Amino acid sequence: MRALVMEKGEDGQAKARIAELTEDQLPAGDVLVRVEFSNLNYKDGLCLSPSGGGLVRTYPHVPGIDFAGVVEASEDARYQPGDRVVLTGWRVGEVHWGGFAEKARVKADWLVPLPDGLTARAAMAVGTAGFTAMLAVMALEDHGLTPDKGEVLVTGAAGGVGSVAVAILARLGYQVAAVTGRPETADYLTGLGASRIVARADLAETVKRPLETETWAGCVDAVGGAMLARVLGQMKYGASVAAVGLAGGSGLPATVIPFLLRGVNLLGIDSVMRPYADRVRAWDRIATDLPMDKLEAMIHPAGLADLPELGAAILKGNVQGRVVVDVTR
């Protein structure tokens, strides 16, 4: 089986190479999966970096935080050979060997059955980013968001989470305002369903006023930092922000005023340790509520050998949409 393996050199820096491995070299687990597709996320870029991004604990290591494929062997009664499965999260690709290989051995608890009508390739176009986006949309809906409430803001809209969030929200009938710092992505975002484009510069600076005009009925925020603080002061009464990322920093230079005077909700979205029932619900919603033609427009195909260069690019913010990795290439 082919795999992309990270190995530490004498200089202490990790480097990637394509290697041939045997099944005996795979880590322990209940289920052996023949991986068909994986993808590239920001965490993968960290794991592919010379330092491992603080995520990789031991070497050699096979990254890849997402994968989809077919069960080859199982010691768990929930899965049988031939079952189609998807995996995201659980620190796979970080601590446990991941999906940048033709086979993976994992715990059965980490897998979810692939919904009918969703291919392995499509599932990896979704991946952790799209799964997180759907969790965010579900959380906003669970807190009262409906299309008639007004515009929904998506920050970091041209990234993986943002792209899928825009497409899902538009499909569900929401008016979506997409925030981007790259004007060249405007056509891409309107193609996904954004009704208007908001320049990142319009929201990037903090203001002294804790409250501004009530503007947004909901928000999926992938940026954090000063932009999230600014957005909190622009939310409508009782509206919610689903926080999914920290591309703009982990700090939050905000006040509690939006929470106290407007009843704004800040919802934290974790996709790594999400319980099984939530995962099944989200993947079922993805199969029905994500327009597949829009998903296809996000896909950039790649093979294992392309990943080191793409990993560096995603850390610089130079990857648009979803990189889907055919592990047999």
Residue pairs with C-beta under 8 A, 6 or more apart in sequence:
1 20
1 21
1 22
1 23
1 101
1 102
1 103
2 18
2 19
2 20
2 21
2 101
2 102
2 304
2 327
2 328
3 18
3 19
3 20
3 21
3 62
3 100
3 101
3 102
3 304
4 16
4 17
4 18
4 19
4 62
4 63
4 64
4 100
4 101
4 304
4 305
4 307
5 16
5 17
5 18
5 19
5 21
5 60
5 61
5 62
6 14
6 15
6 16
6 47
6 48
6 52
6 56
6 59
6 60
6 61
6 62
6 63
7 14
7 15
7 17
7 59
7 60
8 14
8 15
8 59
9 15
13 50
13 51
14 49
14 50
14 51
14 52
14 56
14 59
14 61
15 50
16 48
16 307
16 308
18 304
18 305
21 101
23 32
23 103
23 105
26 32
26 97
26 103
26 104
26 105
27 96
27 97
27 105
28 105
29 105
29 106
29 107
29 108
30 74
30 75
30 76
30 106
30 107
30 108
31 71
31 73
31 74
31 75
31 76
31 79
31 85
31 105
31 106
31 107
31 108
31 111
32 71
32 72
32 73
32 74
32 103
32 104
32 105
33 67
33 69
33 70
33 71
33 72
33 85
33 87
33 103
33 104
33 105
33 106
33 111
34 69
34 70
34 71
34 72
34 102
34 103
35 67
35 68
35 69
35 99
35 101
35 102
35 103
35 104
35 327
36 68
36 69
36 70
36 120
36 121
36 326
36 327
37 67
37 68
37 69
37 120
37 121
37 123
37 124
37 324
37 325
37 326
37 327
38 64
38 66
38 67
38 68
38 98
38 99
38 100
38 124
38 324
38 325
38 327
39 66
39 124
39 125
39 127
39 128
39 129
39 322
39 323
39 324
39 325
40 302
40 307
40 310
40 311
40 314
40 319
40 323
40 325
41 65
41 66
41 127
41 128
41 129
41 160
41 314
42 160
42 314
42 315
43 53
43 55
43 65
43 93
43 94
43 128
44 63
44 64
44 65
44 93
44 100
44 307
44 311
44 314
45 53
45 310
45 311
45 312
45 313
45 314
45 315
46 52
46 53
46 54
46 55
46 315
47 53
47 55
47 56
47 61
47 63
47 65
47 93
47 94
47 311
48 63
48 307
48 308
48 311
48 312
49 311
49 312
49 315
52 59
52 61
55 94
55 95
56 63
56 94
56 95
57 95
61 97
62 93
62 97
62 98
62 100
62 101
62 104
63 93
63 94
63 98
63 100
63 307
64 92
64 93
64 98
64 99
64 100
64 101
64 104
64 325
65 88
65 89
65 92
65 93
65 94
65 98
65 99
65 128
66 86
66 87
66 88
66 93
66 98
66 99
66 124
66 127
66 128
67 86
67 87
67 98
67 99
67 104
67 124
67 327
68 84
68 85
68 86
68 87
68 114
68 120
68 121
68 123
68 124
69 84
69 85
69 104
69 120
70 82
70 83
70 84
70 85
70 120
71 79
71 80
71 81
71 82
71 83
71 84
71 85
72 81
72 103
73 81
74 80
74 81
74 83
74 108
75 108
76 108
78 108
79 85
79 108
79 111
83 113
84 113
84 114
84 120
85 111
85 112
85 113
85 114
86 111
86 112
86 113
86 114
86 120
86 123
86 283
87 99
87 104
87 106
87 110
87 111
87 112
88 127
88 128
88 131
88 271
88 279
89 110
89 128
89 131
89 271
89 272
89 273
89 274
90 96
90 106
90 107
90 109
90 110
90 272
90 273
91 272
92 98
92 99
92 104
92 106
92 110
93 99
93 100
96 106
97 104
97 105
98 104
99 325
99 327
100 304
100 307
100 325
100 327
101 327
102 327
102 328
109 276
112 276
112 279
112 280
112 283
113 280
114 120
114 123
114 283
115 283
115 284
115 286
115 287
116 287
117 287
118 283
118 286
118 287
121 299
121 324
122 292
122 295
124 322
124 324
124 325
125 295
125 296
125 298
125 299
125 322
125 324
126 134
126 164
126 286
126 290
126 295
126 322
127 160
127 322
128 160
128 271
129 159
129 160
129 161
129 163
129 164
129 322
130 160
130 161
130 164
130 286
130 290
130 295
130 322
131 271
131 279
131 282
131 283
131 286
132 161
132 244
132 269
132 271
133 161
133 162
133 164
133 165
133 168
133 220
133 244
134 164
134 168
134 282
134 285
134 286
134 289
134 290
135 242
135 244
135 269
135 271
135 274
135 278
135 282
136 161
136 165
136 220
136 242
136 244
136 267
136 269
137 165
137 168
137 169
137 172
137 220
137 242
137 285
138 281
138 282
138 285
139 240
139 242
139 267
139 269
140 152
140 218
140 220
140 240
140 242
140 267
143 240
143 265
143 267
144 238
144 240
145 152
145 217
145 218
145 239
145 240
147 172
147 173
147 174
147 175
149 217
149 218
149 236
149 239
150 175
150 216
150 217
150 236
151 174
151 175
151 176
151 177
151 195
151 215
151 216
151 217
152 169
152 174
152 175
152 176
152 177
152 216
152 217
152 218
152 219
152 220
153 176
153 177
153 179
153 198
153 215
153 216
153 218
153 219
153 220
153 221
153 231
154 162
154 165
154 166
154 169
154 176
154 177
154 178
154 179
154 194
154 219
154 220
154 222
155 162
155 179
155 203
155 219
155 220
155 221
155 222
155 223
155 227
155 228
155 231
156 162
156 179
156 180
156 221
156 222
156 223
156 245
156 247
157 163
157 165
157 166
157 178
157 179
157 180
157 185
157 189
157 194
158 178
158 180
158 182
158 185
158 188
158 189
158 320
158 321
159 222
159 245
159 247
159 317
159 320
160 319
160 321
160 322
161 220
161 222
161 244
161 245
162 178
162 220
162 222
163 189
163 192
163 298
163 320
163 321
163 322
164 290
164 295
164 298
164 322
165 220
166 176
166 178
166 189
166 192
166 193
166 194
167 192
167 193
167 290
167 291
167 294
167 295
167 298
168 289
168 290
169 176
169 193
169 220
170 176
170 192
170 193
170 194
170 195
170 294
171 193
171 289
171 290
171 291
171 294
172 289
174 218
175 195
176 193
176 194
176 195
177 194
177 195
177 196
177 197
177 198
177 216
178 189
178 192
178 194
178 196
178 197
178 198
179 198
179 199
179 200
179 202
179 203
179 223
179 227
180 186
180 189
180 197
180 198
180 199
180 200
181 199
181 200
181 201
181 204
183 199
185 320
186 197
188 297
188 320
188 321
189 197
190 197
191 294
191 297
192 294
192 297
192 298
193 291
193 294
200 227
203 227
203 230
203 231
204 226
204 227
204 230
204 248
205 226
205 230
206 226
206 229
206 230
206 253
207 230
207 233
209 233
210 233
210 254
210 255
210 257
210 258
211 233
211 257
211 258
211 261
211 262
212 230
212 233
212 234
213 234
214 234
214 235
214 236
214 237
214 262
215 234
215 235
215 236
216 231
216 234
216 235
216 236
216 239
217 236
217 239
218 239
218 240
218 241
218 242
219 231
219 235
219 239
219 240
219 241
219 242
220 241
220 242
220 244
221 227
221 228
221 231
221 241
221 242
221 243
221 244
221 245
222 244
222 245
222 247
223 245
223 246
223 247
223 248
224 243
224 245
224 246
224 247
224 248
224 249
224 250
224 251
224 252
225 246
225 248
225 249
225 250
225 251
225 252
225 253
226 248
226 249
226 251
226 253
227 248
228 241
228 243
228 248
228 252
228 254
229 252
229 253
229 254
231 241
232 241
232 254
232 258
232 259
232 264
232 266
233 254
233 257
233 258
235 241
235 258
235 262
235 264
236 262
237 262
237 263
238 262
238 263
238 264
238 265
239 262
239 264
239 265
240 264
240 265
240 266
240 267
241 264
241 265
241 266
241 267
242 267
242 269
243 266
243 267
243 268
243 269
244 269
247 317
258 264
259 265
259 266
274 282
295 322
297 321
298 321
298 322
299 321
299 322
299 324
300 319
300 320
300 321
300 322
300 323
300 324
301 323
301 324
301 326
302 310
302 323
302 324
302 325
302 326
302 329
303 325
303 326
303 327
303 328
303 329
304 325
304 327
304 329
305 329
306 325
307 325
310 319
310 323
313 319
314 323
